[in-house]
Amino acid sequence: MKTSVHLIVSSILAIILYPTFSWNVIFIIVGGVFIDIDHYFWYVYKYKKFSLFDCYKFFIVEAEKNGWKYVIGVLLVFHTIEFLVLIVLSSFFNQLALIFTIGLLGHYLLDLVWHVLVPKRIIVNPSIISWIVKNKIQKV
């Protein structure tokens, strides 16, 4: 999913919830857009390149060209069930975490729709634990 789509949807959510949360709605945008920084972390780890532009190009253009071959099974830590559980639990104790969770859930929903419509499969690993298990099995 393109960053611009995440930004637009997160901004709409922030505008809708502004009367309730005031300027704290900025955390909806953080949760809805900036969690994609894990794509960059993975790209730097995998390719040892620090260019944000090249990373964006890789995920938006190159990955689609090669049928997502090089991103199948990638671990994006902010897109895992473990991260979601941690954030949801913290949202019971902190209003900013709750607002962040709203943005995060919007982000996850958009990503899910994209996975169903575009590659027609889940291409990234949804769990840190399953990623570790799969990688240990593959190395044996």
Secondary structure, DSSP 8 states (H G I E B T S, - for coil): --HHHHHHHHHHHHHHHHHHHGGGGHHHHHHHTGGGHHHHHHHHHHH----HHHHHHIIIIIHHHTTTGGGTTEE-GGGSHHHHHHHHHHHTT-HHHHHHHHHHHHHHHHHHHHHHHTTSS--EES-HHHHHHHHHHHH-
